[in-house]
Amino acid sequence: MNQSEKMILLEGAHEWKRKKLLQYVALIVSIVCFLMTFITPTRIVGSLVGDYSVYALTAVGVVLSSYSLRKAKRKHVPTLSLVFSLSLPIYIVLTMVLLFTGIIDVAP
């Protein structure tokens, strides 16, 4: 194996590590977004900073997950991170459905 073949193999390994790192960063961002949306102690309610941070995490998670979905061969981790990143729109749709069907009350 000559020097140029070794360099090509090293570049391929570097590219693979970068894709994996991107997938796991997207997963971590999406899990934080999920926790801030659904878990009550981590929710920053009524705060403009909390609302904007959830919006930003949703946007960043969706962008990273969709990019990872395009580049990855195994699509399990990017799909999971995309679902977790979309937890805020899922929460809004779920709340509207529950309100319109009468399962939860509009006012206390």
For each residue, the residues with C-beta under 8 A, 3 or more apart:
1: 5 6
2: 5 6
3: 6 7
4: 7 8
5: 1 2 8 9
6: 1 2 3 9 10
7: 3 4 10 11
8: 4 5 11 12
9: 5 6 12 13
10: 6 7 13 14
11: 7 8 14 15
12: 8 9 15 16
13: 9 10 16 17
14: 10 11 17 18
15: 11 12 18 19
16: 12 13 19 20
17: 13 14 20 21
18: 14 15 21 22
19: 15 16 22 23 68 71 72
20: 16 17 23 24
21: 17 18 24 25
22: 18 19 25 26 64 67 68 71
23: 19 20 26 27 68 72 77 78 81
24: 20 21 27 28 77
25: 21 22 28 29 64
26: 22 23 29 30 61 64 65 67 68 77 78 81 85
27: 23 24 30 31 77 80 81 84
28: 24 25 31 32
29: 25 26 32 33 57 60 61 64 81 85
30: 26 27 33 34 57 61 65 80 81 82 83 84 85 87
31: 27 28 34 35 81 84
32: 28 29 35 36 57
33: 29 30 36 37 54 57 58 61 84 85 87 88
34: 30 31 37 38 39 84 85 87
35: 31 32 38 39 42
36: 32 33 39 42 43 44 50 53 54 57
37: 33 34 43 54 87 88 91
38: 34 35 87 91
39: 34 35 36 42 43
40: 43
41:
42: 35 36 39
43: 36 37 39 40 50
44: 36 47 49 50 51 53 54
45: 50
46: 50
47: 44 50 51
48: 51 52
49: 44 52 53
50: 36 43 44 45 46 47 53 54
51: 44 47 48 54 55
52: 48 49 55 56
53: 36 44 49 50 56 57
54: 33 36 37 44 50 51 57 58 88
55: 51 52 58 59 88
56: 52 53 59 60
57: 29 30 32 33 36 53 54 60 61 85
58: 33 54 55 61 62 85 86 87 88 89
59: 55 56 62 63
60: 29 56 57 63 64
61: 26 29 30 33 57 58 64 65 81 82 84 85
62: 58 59 65 66 82 85 86
63: 59 60 66 67
64: 22 25 26 29 60 61 67 68 81 85
65: 26 30 61 62 68 69 78 79 81 82 85
66: 62 63 69 70 78 82
67: 22 26 63 64 70 71
68: 19 22 23 26 64 65 71 72 77 78 81
69: 65 66 72 75 78 79 82
70: 66 67
71: 19 22 67 68
72: 19 23 68 69 75 77 78
73:
74: 77
75: 69 72 78 79
76: 79 80
77: 23 24 26 27 68 72 74 80 81
78: 23 26 65 66 68 69 72 75 81 82
79: 65 69 75 76 82 83
80: 27 30 76 77 83 84
81: 23 26 27 29 30 31 61 64 65 68 77 78 84 85
82: 30 61 62 65 66 69 78 79 85 86
83: 30 79 80 86 87
84: 27 30 31 33 34 61 80 81 87
85: 26 29 30 33 34 57 58 61 62 64 65 81 82
86: 58 62 82 83 89 90
87: 30 33 34 37 38 58 83 84 90 91
88: 33 37 54 55 58 91 92
89: 58 86 92 93
90: 86 87 93 94
91: 37 38 87 88 94 95
92: 88 89 95 96
93: 89 90 96 97
94: 90 91 97 98
95: 91 92 98 99 104
96: 92 93 99 100
97: 93 94 100 101
98: 94 95 101 103 104
99: 95 96 102 104 106
100: 96 97
101: 97 98
102: 99
103: 98
104: 95 98 99
105: 108
106: 99
107:
108: 105
